Every structure is written in structure tokens, then in C-alpha cells.
């Protein structure tokens, strides 16, 4: 005589739930994300004022507005409304990407390797300190907007040499994310050039009394 196997209701429910989960996993495939990185911009060096510079130019940690602190590229909507892309992401934290790009640009513009992101070399002596706060770094299909404030300090004199706002709206060549990122890189290139000019002005003004004395 055959015996009928009775499956407990709880076990049957578990098996059915597992089957539903596996079915959903097979049907729903995750959408692939596209990763982007800022790139240094090729610019002509400004001059050789820093060619024999022995101290350090130190870039402090970049400060970002709250809407910029995620990985998603920020799309600009109407007014002050922003949307973070879920599938188009920065290759790493935006503040680190901006910092590395500015340092690379400054090294080329000033003709010196003595530029670093905080904390810099262990035994390096810092002469100039740069602080950058980015309040807007977003775009739409037509343009890319950058709003930032940068501060240049002389650590030897313990003074603020320069503090300025940087505001720019750049046209985007094509309505795609690659053009968005290329335009963002150009914006950081322009910001770097302003910071480099401020560093050169500070360096030149500090060397004038010494030259006058030598004469």
C-alpha cells in the first residue's frame, strides 16, 4: 500500500517563495552603469615663475554642495532643481576627482611638480594653501554650469592672498553624457587657470621687494 507524503504548509510556502525569487532574478537584469572621469586640460604654461620653487602648494580637501556629494552626474532642471543620474556615475568621489584634476592642471600651468593634494608629502614645507568650495557643477542638454569660491592663503605670512568667486556657463557641443563630462573638465581647467594666475600674482608681488633691494 502506497503512502502519501504530506508537505507541511510552511515548507510549501517557502519553496514557492524561493521559486518566485529565482524567477524574478532571471527576468530582471540590472541596468549597466557608465563610468566617467574628469580629465586634465591641455593649456599653455603661464610662465617660469615657479620653476625654482622649493616649497609646496597644497590643495585642501574640496568642499561640495549637498547635491554634489553622490556618485551620479547631476542634471540641472528648472531653477534650483537637480536630479542625480542613476546609471551615469563618476569613477570616484567627485571631490577627489576635482582635486586631482586641479593639481594636474596647476603643475602644468605653473611648471612645477610642487603641487599636491592635502596632506601632501610628509616632510614638505607648505607655502601656499588653496581652498575650493563648489556650489554648482551640473548641466543639461545645452550647457554646463559651474559655481565655486576659491581662497589662496600664504601660510608663511598667515594671510589670505586672494578670495574670489568663479562662475561659468559653458555650451555643450552634443546632448550626451560624454560631452557633459568633457565640458565639466574644461570648466575645471578654467578654474585651475584662475587659481594659477592668483598664485603667480602672489609670487610676483612677494619677489618685488627682494629684487628692488638687490638693485
KATAPE-V921583 format. One record per backbone hydrogen bond with DSSP energy under -1.0 kcal/mol. NH is the residue of the N-H (numbers start at 1). CO is the residue of the C=O. E is the energy in kcal/mol with one decimal. If there is no record, write none. Layout:
# KATAPE-V921583
NH:CO:E
NH:CO:E
This chain:
# KATAPE-V921583
12:8:-2.2
13:9:-2.4
14:10:-1.8
15:11:-2.4
16:12:-2.3
17:13:-2.2
18:14:-2.3
19:15:-2.2
20:16:-2.2
21:17:-2.3
22:18:-2.5
23:19:-2.2
24:20:-2.4
25:21:-2.2
26:22:-1.8
27:23:-2.0
28:24:-2.9
34:87:-3.3
36:89:-2.4
46:109:-2.5
51:48:-1.7
53:50:-1.5
56:125:-2.8
57:114:-2.4
58:128:-3.0
59:116:-3.0
60:130:-3.0
63:132:-2.4
65:134:-1.8
68:65:-2.1
69:66:-1.4
73:88:-2.5
75:83:-3.6
76:139:-2.8
77:81:-2.9
81:78:-1.6
83:75:-2.3
85:73:-2.7
89:34:-2.7
90:71:-3.0
91:36:-3.0
97:93:-2.0
98:94:-2.8
99:95:-1.9
100:96:-2.5
101:97:-2.1
102:98:-2.5
103:99:-2.4
104:100:-2.2
105:101:-2.4
106:102:-2.9
107:103:-2.3
108:104:-1.5
109:105:-2.8
110:106:-2.7
111:107:-1.2
112:107:-1.2
115:113:-1.5
116:57:-2.4
118:59:-2.9
120:117:-1.7
124:121:-1.1
127:56:-2.9
128:56:-1.6
129:153:-2.4
130:58:-2.8
131:151:-2.5
133:149:-2.7
134:63:-3.1
135:147:-2.7
136:147:-1.7
138:145:-1.7
139:74:-1.7
140:143:-2.4
144:170:-2.9
145:138:-3.5
146:168:-2.8
147:136:-2.3
148:166:-2.9
149:133:-2.3
150:164:-2.5
151:131:-2.6
152:162:-3.4
153:129:-2.7
154:159:-3.1
155:127:-2.5
158:154:-1.3
159:154:-1.7
161:152:-2.2
162:152:-1.8
164:150:-2.2
166:148:-3.4
168:146:-2.5
170:144:-2.9
172:142:-3.2
176:174:-2.4
180:176:-1.7
181:177:-2.4
182:178:-2.3
183:179:-2.5
184:180:-2.0
185:181:-2.3
186:182:-1.9
187:183:-2.1
188:184:-2.0
189:185:-1.9
190:186:-2.2
191:187:-2.3
192:188:-2.6
193:189:-1.8
194:190:-1.8
195:191:-2.2
196:192:-2.8
197:193:-2.2
198:194:-2.0
199:195:-2.2
200:196:-2.4
201:197:-2.3
202:198:-2.0
203:199:-2.5
204:200:-2.8
205:201:-2.2
206:202:-1.7
207:203:-1.2
208:204:-1.1
211:207:-1.9
212:208:-2.5
213:209:-2.1
214:210:-1.9
215:211:-1.6
